């Protein structure tokens, strides 16, 4: 009873996992590495003169034309009145030449900013790409460790934070058979079990020490009741290896996906399908599938109890825009 | 897929382009009014400026049909030419981009609707709150 109350509460998405601690995430950021919207640096007073900081502080449009220019190394950069936009850390907002679609969408995003106040949620792509670029620059060969700490860019710290999502992964938590006349459980079995199986195989084949089979522990409400879920050390090691294999760019995309879907496995699905040329047949999932998997329980709740306005409808769009933005940023021709 | 992306781009840009066009019109109107005043003072004919002014005042950006098209589709068409039709990954990415734009637009609309972004004046906020429970704010 308590659980179903928290589920339709304002914090519905955050409280979805039975590991009740998630409720707290609204008050205390779960990750200190999470990128703030617009890439605004709230941690320390930042005096870097960059376009993203200027917009974040002034909130007013200060340019007329947005164009795409070229940068050294066959890169595309987004320019405001022929001056390159820079990220919160002062790096140029330049992307590789084979991410043309992303470039066009970034240009479109800055074109859309209205004359009046700029909203925190209006530049999601820029915010994510800025995080990608800043992570890349601070984790590069001559990256500044101080700046790295400032944006929460230490890879070990990010890994540690992200691994906590694998313990209580949404895709590993199964509802009791009694709920919703068993329909939700049936849907979960149908959707989650194949994903779990193929991700176990994927981790075993690519990241397991001596190819020892990886087993993901699930939390079945009928058997285990209400308790936390934990993964084995071998699983965590393989997952860490997977994280270390990602480029800084892909790690930022992965982080965004995990934070919005509350699922480590959704992150793997997105990266494998959008950033890599997916060669694993069983792991082929679209963004719609990923969103469905991560919000399955909410879908059944709103079907039964109705949609709470200002909550479910907003959350639904939020997760969809974030997952699809991650997919676009990950894509490389 | 190309058409879907184009449609999403137009839809997502329309609202803000209407706002921008309205702001441009306002600026232009101010400029023309000033010019008309100068012409009156100098004693020259103001008919041309008057015509321009009425045209501007009658213009409704919300009904402007040019906003139903993108100003420049050349880069998009280039992108389409570069992609081979057999490339399912690229087509999927275009779909993702369209879905992103649609959801981003709807999210912004909802944020405005539920007043999470402070786009309303105090008066409008009070009215919206009253409407929610089926009441009306008294006139004055």
Interface residues (C-beta under 8 A of the other chain):
Chain A: X68 X100 X101 X104 X105 X108 X111 X112 X113 X114 X115 X116 X117 X119 X120 X121 X122 X124 X125 X274 X277 X286 X287 X288 X309 X310 X313 X314 X317 X318 X320 X321 X324 X325 X327 X328 X331 X333
Chain B: X9 X12 X13 X16 X19 X20 X23 X75 X76 X79 X82 X83 X89 X90 X92 X93 X94 X96 X97 X99 X100 X101 X103 X104 X106 X107 X108 X110 X111 X114 X116 X117 X118
